[in-house]
Amino acid sequence: MKKIILIFILVLFSGCATKIIWDKPGATQVDFNTDEYDCRYKAKTVGYMANRGPHDWLWAAMQEKDEYIRCMESKGYAQRK
């Protein structure tokens, strides 16, 4: 059990360490800030709705990240590698 918890913590922190950099031709910083705020808000809502119990927080976090990425891509942004 301790091994599973350790692996889980390492995976969790490795996901937090990567920051997504977004590109959208012609977008200003104001455009980006507005779009990102909108997508973060929508993603938080999805994450909140997915969190139905004490053990659902990991599932909710994954849903939140996926929704954020989908939202940004739907607004024309692409992840820079």
Backbone torsions as a table, in degrees:
resi	resn	phi	psi	omega
1	MET	NA	-41.8	179.8
2	LYS	-62.9	-35.6	179.2
3	LYS	-64.7	-41.5	179.3
4	ILE	-63.8	-43.1	179.2
5	ILE	-63.2	-42.6	179.0
6	LEU	-62.3	-44.8	178.4
7	ILE	-62.6	-43.1	179.0
8	PHE	-59.2	-45.6	-179.7
9	ILE	-63.5	-42.6	178.7
10	LEU	-62.6	-42.3	178.2
11	VAL	-65.0	-42.3	180.0
12	LEU	-60.3	-47.6	-178.7
13	PHE	-71.6	-30.8	177.6
14	SER	-68.0	-33.5	176.4
15	GLY	-69.5	-32.5	179.4
16	CYS	-75.0	-22.1	-175.1
17	ALA	-76.8	-22.0	-177.7
18	THR	-92.4	128.0	177.7
19	LYS	-107.3	131.7	179.5
20	ILE	-82.4	131.4	175.7
21	ILE	-108.0	126.9	-175.3
22	TRP	-107.4	142.4	174.8
23	ASP	-124.2	139.0	171.8
24	LYS	-148.6	114.6	-179.1
25	PRO	-57.1	130.2	176.5
26	GLY	85.4	-6.4	-178.8
27	ALA	-80.7	136.3	175.8
28	THR	-88.6	172.3	177.2
29	GLN	-63.5	-36.5	178.2
30	VAL	-64.8	-43.1	176.7
31	ASP	-58.4	-47.6	-179.0
32	PHE	-61.3	-47.3	-178.7
33	ASN	-59.6	-42.6	179.4
34	THR	-64.8	-47.4	-179.1
35	ASP	-65.0	-42.3	-179.1
36	GLU	-65.7	-41.1	178.4
37	TYR	-60.6	-44.7	179.4
38	ASP	-60.7	-45.3	-178.5
39	CYS	-69.1	-38.0	177.4
40	ARG	-64.3	-39.4	178.3
41	TYR	-63.5	-47.2	179.0
42	LYS	-62.2	-40.3	-179.5
43	ALA	-66.5	-39.6	178.1
44	LYS	-62.6	-38.8	178.5
45	THR	-63.3	-44.2	178.6
46	VAL	-64.1	-43.9	178.8
47	GLY	-61.8	-40.0	179.4
48	TYR	-65.1	-41.8	-178.9
49	MET	-68.9	-29.0	-179.6
50	ALA	-78.1	-18.7	-176.5
51	ASN	-88.5	91.3	-175.7
52	ARG	-100.6	-11.3	-177.5
53	GLY	-158.0	179.9	-175.0
54	PRO	-66.1	-20.2	-178.0
55	HIS	-105.2	5.6	-176.5
56	ASP	-93.7	1.1	-173.4
57	TRP	-66.1	-33.1	177.9
58	LEU	-68.0	-45.6	176.7
59	TRP	-58.5	-42.9	-180.0
60	ALA	-63.0	-41.0	179.4
61	ALA	-64.4	-39.4	178.3
62	MET	-67.4	-41.1	178.3
63	GLN	-63.6	-39.3	179.8
64	GLU	-63.1	-46.3	179.8
65	LYS	-63.5	-44.3	179.4
66	ASP	-61.2	-42.2	179.6
67	GLU	-65.6	-39.9	178.1
68	TYR	-60.5	-46.2	-179.7
69	ILE	-65.0	-45.5	178.6
70	ARG	-59.0	-42.6	-178.3
71	CYS	-63.9	-47.8	-179.4
72	MET	-62.6	-40.7	178.5
73	GLU	-66.6	-34.4	179.1
74	SER	-69.1	-21.5	177.9
75	LYS	-90.7	4.7	174.9
76	GLY	97.1	7.9	179.1
77	TYR	-88.1	150.6	175.9
78	ALA	-126.6	144.0	178.6
79	GLN	-73.6	133.3	175.3
80	ARG	-88.1	130.8	-179.5
81	LYS	-90.2	NA	NA
